[in-house]
């Protein structure tokens, strides 16, 4: 497959002709509702095998092969051209698909009560591309019982597709992460034992394979208490065939203070079977407009993570959403940003007929528009280019795979490129 960025004056029909496919093929792959309406700067995934390279001024076969990890003879043979013949500017060269590497994918699902049929349908659409489906969340109570979410037949759908179901345990209380709740659990082994018993029972009843702790915003002084809690959990879960995993806040160093202080990368790397890095929310509901997961800070977290945790245990976290900020922006007292899917962001750009720009430092698309009431907006979201940058990071650091928050946010390009880059492992 290939990523194509729409240039001024281009149409979907003309783009399709350049790649030797139909415009319907591109519209279907990218789930474009009206093929006659695209915008400058919009990234498209071209559903072809391999890709094409158009020769730029000053480029030679040698230079081009360096871009794609090929030899001059390979590129010349594939394109049936003599090695000695000079290339013409604009000449199209075919680049065969690169070998895929195996990887795992984990997708959080957060069903409501009652579980919407649209969510069940979306689970069916995505399970073939998943290793784990993580049910968010079972809320731990102060007595070691659990407040269980509505799950309908979602675990059965996942299991029938060879996907491992993960039970997500959270310290949510009254719709917010509670450090006090977690502390109460960490300091009472009788409550812990009751919690572990309940988790094993539910895992057996539903068919969960992994117990995934998403304990956030903890007291930093509870760092070792949390580590000990996880050690006790591991010792209960492993003998009955359950794996143990955790979600980790994004840290680029061993910060021991503040809301991330209790997350001990090195200890988690030793104790649990795998971790999910929550490498997103630099741009968030109450921030100034900016990329949600800029590549620089994400890379810094990964670099620290692999220095503390075996790389084969690490999932890179990825948001399936962006934000629409309206002026005045939150730090100046404005309204909180509105979360939206990449498809919703594109729909706004198309309806407002505005160009999409791309921040190559953050590796993220964005645009501005003014609504019908004259209010300026700034939107940052994800597209094919930004997600490919994260896939490249996974390959570079040889991570276990990718984690997504969360199902239900339309981003068809992600799923196209996921299976183009990786062979998704199944473990059941």
C-alpha positions in Angstrom: 0.0 0.0 0.0 1.0 3.6 -0.4 0.2 6.9 1.2 -0.7 9.7 -1.1 -1.3 13.3 0.0 -3.8 15.3 -2.0 -2.3 18.2 -3.9 -4.1 21.3 -5.1 -6.1 20.6 -8.3 -6.1 16.8 -7.8 -9.3 14.7 -8.0 -9.8 11.2 -6.7 -10.3 10.1 -10.3 -7.0 11.5 -11.4 -5.1 10.1 -8.4 -6.6 6.6 -9.2 -5.4 6.8 -12.8 -1.9 7.5 -11.6 -1.9 4.3 -9.6 -3.7 2.2 -12.1 -6.8 1.5 -10.0 -10.3 2.9 -9.8 -11.4 5.9 -7.7 -14.0 3.6 -6.2 -11.1 1.4 -4.8 -9.6 4.4 -3.1 -12.9 5.7 -1.8 -13.9 2.3 -0.4 -10.5 1.7 1.3 -10.5 5.1 2.9 -14.3 5.1 3.6 -14.8 8.4 1.7 -18.6 9.1 1.7 -18.5 11.5 -1.4 -15.6 10.7 -3.8 -16.1 14.1 -5.4 -15.1 15.9 -2.2 -11.6 15.7 -1.0 -9.3 18.4 0.4 -5.7 19.6 -0.1 -3.5 17.9 2.4 -5.7 14.9 2.9 -3.7 11.7 3.3 -5.1 8.7 1.3 -4.1 5.1 1.6 -3.8 3.7 -1.9 -4.8 0.0 -1.9 -2.2 -1.5 -4.1 0.4 -4.2 -3.6 3.7 -2.5 -3.1 4.1 1.1 -4.0 5.3 3.5 -6.7 8.1 6.0 -6.7 8.0 9.0 -9.1 11.6 10.1 -10.0 12.5 13.5 -8.7 15.1 15.9 -10.2 18.7 14.6 -9.4 17.6 11.1 -8.4 19.4 8.0 -9.7 18.7 4.3 -9.3 21.4 4.2 -6.7 19.8 7.0 -4.6 16.3 5.5 -4.9 17.3 2.0 -3.9 18.8 3.5 -0.7 15.4 4.8 0.2 13.8 1.4 0.0 16.5 -1.0 1.1 17.0 -2.6 -2.4 19.9 -3.1 -4.7 20.3 -1.3 -8.0 20.0 -4.6 -9.9 16.8 -5.5 -8.1 15.1 -2.2 -8.8 16.2 -2.3 -12.5 15.1 -5.9 -13.0 11.7 -5.4 -11.4 11.0 -2.3 -13.6 12.6 -3.8 -16.7 15.0 -1.0 -17.3 18.8 -1.0 -18.0 21.0 -0.2 -15.0 23.0 2.3 -17.2 20.0 4.2 -18.6 19.5 7.7 -17.0 16.1 8.1 -15.3 13.6 10.7 -16.4 12.0 13.1 -14.0 8.5 11.9 -13.3 9.2 8.3 -14.4 7.2 5.8 -12.3 9.1 3.0 -10.7 7.4 0.0 -9.0 8.6 -0.8 -5.5 7.6 -4.3 -4.3 6.1 -4.8 -0.8 8.6 -5.0 2.1 8.6 -8.1 4.3 6.2 -7.9 7.2 7.3 -8.6 10.8 5.1 -10.3 13.3 3.5 -8.1 16.0 0.6 -8.1 18.4 -2.2 -5.6 18.7 -4.4 -4.8 21.7 -7.6 -2.8 21.5 -9.5 -1.4 24.4 -13.3 -1.6 24.2 -15.5 0.4 26.6 -19.1 -0.7 26.3 -22.0 1.2 27.8 -25.3 -0.2 29.2 -27.0 -1.4 27.2 -24.3 -2.4 24.8 -25.0 -0.8 21.4 -25.4 -3.0 18.4 -23.0 -0.7 16.6 -20.3 -1.6 19.0 -20.9 -5.3 18.6 -20.7 -4.8 14.8 -17.5 -2.9 15.1 -16.0 -5.6 17.3 -16.8 -8.1 14.5 -15.1 -5.8 11.9 -11.9 -5.5 13.9 -11.2 -8.9 15.6 -9.3 -10.3 12.7 -6.7 -7.6 13.2 -6.3 -8.1 17.0 -4.3 -10.2 19.4 -6.1 -8.9 22.5 -9.4 -7.3 23.2 -9.3 -5.5 26.5 -12.6 -5.0 28.3 -12.6 -1.6 30.1 -13.3 -1.8 32.9 -14.0 -3.8 36.0 -13.9 -1.3 38.8 -12.4 -2.5 42.0 -14.4 -1.8 45.1 -13.0 -1.2 48.6 -14.0 -4.6 49.8 -12.3 -6.5 47.0 -15.5 -7.0 44.9 -15.8 -5.7 41.4 -18.3 -3.4 39.6 -18.7 -5.3 36.3 -19.3 -3.6 33.0 -21.9 -4.8 30.4 -20.2 -7.0 27.9 -23.0 -8.7 26.0 -21.5 -11.3 23.7 -18.3 -9.3 22.9 -15.9 -11.9 24.5 -17.4 -14.7 22.5 -17.0 -12.8 19.3 -13.4 -12.1 20.1 -12.6 -15.7 21.2 -14.2 -17.2 18.1 -11.7 -15.1 16.0 -8.7 -16.4 18.0 -8.4 -13.2 20.0 -7.4 -13.3 23.7 -9.8 -11.5 26.0 -8.2 -9.3 28.6 -10.0 -8.2 31.8 -9.1 -4.6 32.6 -9.2 -3.7 36.3 -9.3 0.0 37.2 -9.2 2.2 40.3 -12.1 4.2 39.0 -14.5 5.5 41.7 -17.3 7.9 41.0 -16.1 8.3 37.4 -12.5 9.3 38.3 -9.3 7.4 39.1 -8.9 7.3 42.9 -5.5 7.2 44.5 -7.2 6.7 47.9 -9.1 3.7 46.6 -5.9 2.1 45.3 -4.1 2.8 48.6 -6.8 1.0 50.5 -6.4 -2.0 48.3 -2.6 -2.0 48.4 -2.6 -1.9 52.2 -5.0 -4.8 52.9 -3.9 -8.2 51.9 -7.3 -9.8 52.9 -9.0 -7.4 50.4 -6.4 -8.3 47.8 -7.0 -12.0 48.2 -10.7 -11.4 47.8 -10.1 -9.3 44.7 -7.8 -12.0 43.2 -10.4 -14.7 43.9 -13.1 -12.7 42.2 -10.8 -12.0 39.2 -10.0 -15.6 38.7 -13.7 -16.6 39.0 -14.8 -14.0 36.4 -11.9 -14.9 34.1 -13.0 -18.6 34.2 -16.7 -17.7 33.7 -16.1 -15.3 30.8 -13.0 -16.7 29.2 -10.5 -14.0 30.0 -6.8 -14.9 29.4 -5.1 -11.8 30.8 -5.7 -9.6 33.8 -4.8 -6.1 32.9 -4.4 -3.5 35.7 -5.0 0.1 34.7 -4.4 1.9 38.0 -3.8 5.5 37.4 -3.1 8.8 39.2 -1.7 6.9 42.3 0.0 8.4 45.3 3.7 8.5 44.4 4.6 7.1 47.8 2.6 4.0 47.0 5.1 3.0 44.3 6.5 0.0 46.2 3.0 -0.9 47.6 1.8 -1.2 43.9 4.8 -3.3 43.0 4.2 -5.7 45.9 0.5 -5.9 44.9 1.5 -6.9 41.4 3.9 -9.5 42.7 1.1 -11.1 44.8 -1.3 -10.9 41.7 1.3 -12.6 39.5 1.8 -15.4 42.1 -2.0 -16.0 42.1 -2.7 -15.7 38.3 0.2 -17.6 36.8 -0.5 -21.0 38.4 -4.1 -20.9 37.0 -2.9 -20.0 33.5 -3.6 -16.3 33.5 -1.2 -13.7 32.3 -0.7 -10.3 34.0 -0.3 -6.9 32.3 -0.4 -3.2 33.2 -1.0 0.1 31.7 1.9 2.6 32.3 1.8 6.3 32.3 4.2 7.9 29.7 7.5 8.7 31.4 10.8 9.6 29.8 12.8 9.1 33.0 12.4 7.6 36.5 10.1 10.3 37.9 9.2 9.3 41.4 6.9 12.3 42.2 3.6 13.6 41.0 0.8 11.6 39.3 3.2 9.3 37.4 5.6 8.6 40.3 4.0 5.3 41.4 4.6 3.7 38.0 7.9 1.8 38.3 9.0 0.8 34.8 11.8 -1.5 35.9 9.6 -3.3 38.4 6.7 -3.8 36.0 9.1 -5.1 33.4 10.3 -7.7 35.9 6.9 -8.6 37.3 4.3 -8.6 34.6 4.0 -10.4 31.2 3.6 -7.2 29.2 2.9 -3.5 29.5 1.0 -0.9 27.5 2.5 2.5 27.3 -0.1 5.3 27.4 1.9 7.4 24.9 -0.8 10.0 24.2 -2.6 12.9 25.7 0.1 15.6 25.2 -2.8 17.4 23.5 -5.9 16.9 25.7 -9.3 18.3 26.6 -7.9 21.2 28.6 -4.6 21.9 26.9 -3.7 24.3 24.2 -4.2 22.9 20.6 -1.4 20.5 19.8 -0.8 16.9 18.6 -2.2 14.2 20.9 0.8 11.9 20.5 3.7 13.9 19.0 6.5 11.7 17.7 9.3 13.3 19.7 7.8 12.9 23.2 6.5 9.4 22.2 10.1 8.4 21.1 11.5 9.7 24.4 9.1 7.5 26.4 10.0 4.4 24.2 13.7 5.1 24.6 13.3 5.1 28.4 11.0 2.1 28.4 13.3 -0.2 26.5 16.1 0.7 28.9 14.0 -0.6 31.8 11.6 -3.2 30.3 12.3 -6.1 27.9 11.3 -4.8 24.5 9.3 -7.9 23.8 7.0 -6.9 26.6 6.2 -3.4 25.4 3.1 -2.3 23.5 3.2 1.2 22.2 0.0 3.1 23.0 -1.8 4.9 20.2 -4.9 7.2 20.3 -7.6 6.6 17.7 -8.9 10.2 18.2 -8.1 13.8 18.0 -9.5 17.1 19.4 -11.3 20.1 18.1 -10.4 23.2 20.2 -12.5 26.3 20.0 -11.3 29.9 20.9 -10.6 31.0 23.5 -8.6 27.9 24.2 -8.8 26.2 27.6 -5.8 27.7 29.3 -7.4 31.1 28.7 -10.7 30.0 30.2 -12.3 28.5 27.0 -14.5 25.5 26.7 -12.8 22.0 26.9 -11.8 20.5 23.5 -14.2 18.1 21.8 -12.8 14.6 21.1 -13.4 13.3 17.6 -12.4 10.4 15.4 -10.1 10.9 12.4 -13.1 10.4 10.1 -15.0 13.1 11.9 -12.0 15.5 11.6 -11.8 14.9 7.8 -15.6 15.5 7.5 -15.1 18.9 9.1 -12.2 19.8 6.8 -14.3 18.8 3.8 -17.4 20.6 4.9 -15.5 23.7 5.7 -13.4 23.4 2.6 -10.1 24.0 4.4 -6.6 22.7 3.6 -5.1 20.1 6.0 -1.5 21.0 7.1 1.1 18.6 8.5 3.5 19.2 11.3 6.6 17.2 10.4 8.2 17.7 13.8 5.2 16.3 15.7 4.2 14.0 12.7 0.6 15.0 13.0 -2.1 16.6 10.7 -4.0 19.7 11.8 -6.2 22.5 10.3 -8.1 25.6 11.3 -11.6 26.7 10.5 -14.2 29.2 11.7 -17.7 28.0 12.6 -21.1 29.5 11.7 -21.0 31.6 14.8 -17.6 33.1 13.9 -15.7 31.1 16.5 -12.2 30.1 15.4 -11.3 26.4 15.8 -8.1 24.3 15.7 -8.2 20.6 15.0 -5.4 18.1 15.6 -6.0 14.5 14.6 -4.4 11.3 13.2 -4.0 10.2 9.6 -2.1 7.6 7.6 1.2 9.5 7.9 1.0 9.9 11.7 0.1 6.3 12.3 2.9 5.1 9.9 5.3 7.1 11.9 4.3 5.1 15.0 4.5 1.8 13.1 8.1 2.7 12.1 8.9 3.4 15.7 7.6 -0.1 16.7 9.9 -1.6 14.0 12.9 0.5 15.0 12.7 -0.5 18.7 11.5 -4.0 18.0 8.5 -3.7 20.3 5.9 -6.3 20.9 3.2 -4.4 19.2 0.6 -1.6 19.4 -2.2 -0.8 21.9 -5.2 1.3 20.8 -7.5 3.5 22.9 -10.3 2.8 21.9 -12.8 0.9 19.7 -15.6 2.9 18.1 -13.6 5.8 16.7 -13.5 5.5 12.9 -10.0 5.4 11.5 -10.0 3.0 8.5 -6.5 4.0 7.4 -5.0 2.6 10.6 -6.3 -0.9 10.0 -5.2 -0.9 6.4 -1.7 0.1 7.3 -1.5 -2.1 10.4 -1.9 -5.3 8.3 0.3 -3.8 5.6 3.2 -3.4 8.1 2.7 -6.4 10.3 1.5 -10.0 10.5 -0.7 -9.9 13.5 0.0 -12.8 16.0 -2.8 -14.8 17.6 -2.0 -16.5 20.9 -5.1 -18.6 21.6 
